[in-house]
Amino acid sequence: MDATKIDAVLAGMVDKLSSIEHDRWSHWQRYMHGKAQAQPDGSLVIPSELVRQWNSQMNKSFAELSEKEKDSDREQVQKYLPIIAAVLKQNI
């Protein structure tokens, strides 16, 4: 497959992958909002233990994460693979 074809195939995947990304982000927001305390003004307060946990995770590379944390990231990536596989099968 030449570079022009690769670019076209990738461009064709953007909306499908973006849909998965939006679903992932929405799920995360629902999770976070469920863990936070709603304030009268509509703002949310995240419990300090979760802030510490998430700060620790976001400041580590993937290689530095625990296996449980890595598995969580792997679970998210698995959602993208069927679309990528289908496109590759159609074009290779």
TORZA-189978 format. One record per residue (C-alpha): residue number from 1; x negated, y, z negated. Coordinates in steps of 0.001 Angstrom, whole numbers, m for minus. Layout:
<atom><pos>NUM</pos><u>X</u><v>Y</v><w>Z</w></atom>
...
END
This chain:
<atom><pos>1</pos><u>0</u><v>0</v><w>0</w></atom>
<atom><pos>2</pos><u>m1476</u><v>3359</v><w>979</w></atom>
<atom><pos>3</pos><u>m1666</u><v>6428</v><w>m1254</w></atom>
<atom><pos>4</pos><u>1288</u><v>8160</v><w>404</w></atom>
<atom><pos>5</pos><u>3502</u><v>5116</v><w>m168</w></atom>
<atom><pos>6</pos><u>2344</u><v>4864</v><w>m3787</w></atom>
<atom><pos>7</pos><u>3218</u><v>8524</v><w>m4360</w></atom>
<atom><pos>8</pos><u>6675</u><v>8005</v><w>m2838</w></atom>
<atom><pos>9</pos><u>7319</u><v>4896</v><w>m4928</w></atom>
<atom><pos>10</pos><u>6258</u><v>6670</v><w>m8112</w></atom>
<atom><pos>11</pos><u>8419</u><v>9688</v><w>m7281</w></atom>
<atom><pos>12</pos><u>11371</u><v>7356</v><w>m6828</w></atom>
<atom><pos>13</pos><u>10885</u><v>5977</v><w>m10334</w></atom>
<atom><pos>14</pos><u>10870</u><v>9308</v><w>m12156</w></atom>
<atom><pos>15</pos><u>14608</u><v>9573</v><w>m12862</w></atom>
<atom><pos>16</pos><u>14944</u><v>5924</v><w>m13908</w></atom>
<atom><pos>17</pos><u>12007</u><v>6215</v><w>m16282</w></atom>
<atom><pos>18</pos><u>13240</u><v>9604</v><w>m17497</w></atom>
<atom><pos>19</pos><u>16574</u><v>8018</v><w>m18393</w></atom>
<atom><pos>20</pos><u>14790</u><v>5439</v><w>m20549</w></atom>
<atom><pos>21</pos><u>12697</u><v>8181</v><w>m22132</w></atom>
<atom><pos>22</pos><u>15814</u><v>10191</v><w>m22959</w></atom>
<atom><pos>23</pos><u>17431</u><v>7114</v><w>m24533</w></atom>
<atom><pos>24</pos><u>14253</u><v>6522</v><w>m26565</w></atom>
<atom><pos>25</pos><u>14129</u><v>10141</v><w>m27698</w></atom>
<atom><pos>26</pos><u>17856</u><v>10196</v><w>m28566</w></atom>
<atom><pos>27</pos><u>17473</u><v>7018</v><w>m30624</w></atom>
<atom><pos>28</pos><u>14534</u><v>8565</v><w>m32495</w></atom>
<atom><pos>29</pos><u>16474</u><v>11774</v><w>m33169</w></atom>
<atom><pos>30</pos><u>19444</u><v>9815</v><w>m34549</w></atom>
<atom><pos>31</pos><u>17022</u><v>7863</v><w>m36747</w></atom>
<atom><pos>32</pos><u>15296</u><v>11026</v><w>m38007</w></atom>
<atom><pos>33</pos><u>18547</u><v>12864</v><w>m38612</w></atom>
<atom><pos>34</pos><u>19791</u><v>9846</v><w>m40563</w></atom>
<atom><pos>35</pos><u>16714</u><v>9952</v><w>m42792</w></atom>
<atom><pos>36</pos><u>16806</u><v>13725</v><w>m43347</w></atom>
<atom><pos>37</pos><u>18955</u><v>15699</v><w>m45751</w></atom>
<atom><pos>38</pos><u>21387</u><v>18096</v><w>m44069</w></atom>
<atom><pos>39</pos><u>21346</u><v>21604</v><w>m45475</w></atom>
<atom><pos>40</pos><u>24307</u><v>24019</v><w>m45623</w></atom>
<atom><pos>41</pos><u>22771</u><v>26130</v><w>m42838</w></atom>
<atom><pos>42</pos><u>22534</u><v>23114</v><w>m40511</w></atom>
<atom><pos>43</pos><u>18800</u><v>22594</v><w>m40935</w></atom>
<atom><pos>44</pos><u>17373</u><v>19247</v><w>m41999</w></atom>
<atom><pos>45</pos><u>14862</u><v>18427</v><w>m44722</w></atom>
<atom><pos>46</pos><u>12721</u><v>15365</v><w>m44075</w></atom>
<atom><pos>47</pos><u>11730</u><v>13452</v><w>m47213</w></atom>
<atom><pos>48</pos><u>8072</u><v>14002</v><w>m48082</w></atom>
<atom><pos>49</pos><u>7222</u><v>10281</v><w>m47968</w></atom>
<atom><pos>50</pos><u>8370</u><v>10115</v><w>m44342</w></atom>
<atom><pos>51</pos><u>6423</u><v>13262</v><w>m43485</w></atom>
<atom><pos>52</pos><u>3275</u><v>11661</v><w>m44947</w></atom>
<atom><pos>53</pos><u>3908</u><v>8405</v><w>m43068</w></atom>
<atom><pos>54</pos><u>4584</u><v>10097</v><w>m39716</w></atom>
<atom><pos>55</pos><u>1660</u><v>12503</v><w>m40126</w></atom>
<atom><pos>56</pos><u>m606</u><v>9539</v><w>m40748</w></atom>
<atom><pos>57</pos><u>700</u><v>7678</v><w>m37707</w></atom>
<atom><pos>58</pos><u>538</u><v>10634</v><w>m35328</w></atom>
<atom><pos>59</pos><u>m3062</u><v>11358</v><w>m36296</w></atom>
<atom><pos>60</pos><u>m4243</u><v>7828</v><w>m35480</w></atom>
<atom><pos>61</pos><u>m5069</u><v>6375</v><w>m32116</w></atom>
<atom><pos>62</pos><u>m3121</u><v>3293</v><w>m31052</w></atom>
<atom><pos>63</pos><u>m6145</u><v>1141</v><w>m31923</w></atom>
<atom><pos>64</pos><u>m6089</u><v>2446</v><w>m35508</w></atom>
<atom><pos>65</pos><u>m2435</u><v>1581</v><w>m36138</w></atom>
<atom><pos>66</pos><u>m1359</u><v>m1456</v><w>m38127</w></atom>
<atom><pos>67</pos><u>m37</u><v>m4405</v><w>m36122</w></atom>
<atom><pos>68</pos><u>3491</u><v>m3546</v><w>m37294</w></atom>
<atom><pos>69</pos><u>3093</u><v>23</v><w>m36007</w></atom>
<atom><pos>70</pos><u>1613</u><v>m1246</v><w>m32737</w></atom>
<atom><pos>71</pos><u>4540</u><v>m3638</v><w>m32333</w></atom>
<atom><pos>72</pos><u>6931</u><v>m709</v><w>m32667</w></atom>
<atom><pos>73</pos><u>5162</u><v>1092</v><w>m29806</w></atom>
<atom><pos>74</pos><u>5043</u><v>m2102</v><w>m27749</w></atom>
<atom><pos>75</pos><u>8784</u><v>m2559</v><w>m28239</w></atom>
<atom><pos>76</pos><u>9370</u><v>877</v><w>m26710</w></atom>
<atom><pos>77</pos><u>7096</u><v>183</v><w>m23727</w></atom>
<atom><pos>78</pos><u>8973</u><v>m3048</v><w>m22995</w></atom>
<atom><pos>79</pos><u>11972</u><v>m922</v><w>m21999</w></atom>
<atom><pos>80</pos><u>10017</u><v>576</v><w>m19084</w></atom>
<atom><pos>81</pos><u>8607</u><v>m2650</v><w>m17679</w></atom>
<atom><pos>82</pos><u>11722</u><v>m3989</v><w>m15894</w></atom>
<atom><pos>83</pos><u>11956</u><v>m841</v><w>m13761</w></atom>
<atom><pos>84</pos><u>8250</u><v>m851</v><w>m12987</w></atom>
<atom><pos>85</pos><u>8337</u><v>m4579</v><w>m12178</w></atom>
<atom><pos>86</pos><u>11359</u><v>m4204</v><w>m9882</w></atom>
<atom><pos>87</pos><u>9717</u><v>m1376</v><w>m7951</w></atom>
<atom><pos>88</pos><u>6457</u><v>m3288</v><w>m7621</w></atom>
<atom><pos>89</pos><u>8264</u><v>m6416</v><w>m6391</w></atom>
<atom><pos>90</pos><u>10095</u><v>m4379</v><w>m3751</w></atom>
<atom><pos>91</pos><u>6946</u><v>m2674</v><w>m2511</w></atom>
<atom><pos>92</pos><u>4147</u><v>m5204</v><w>m2731</w></atom>
END
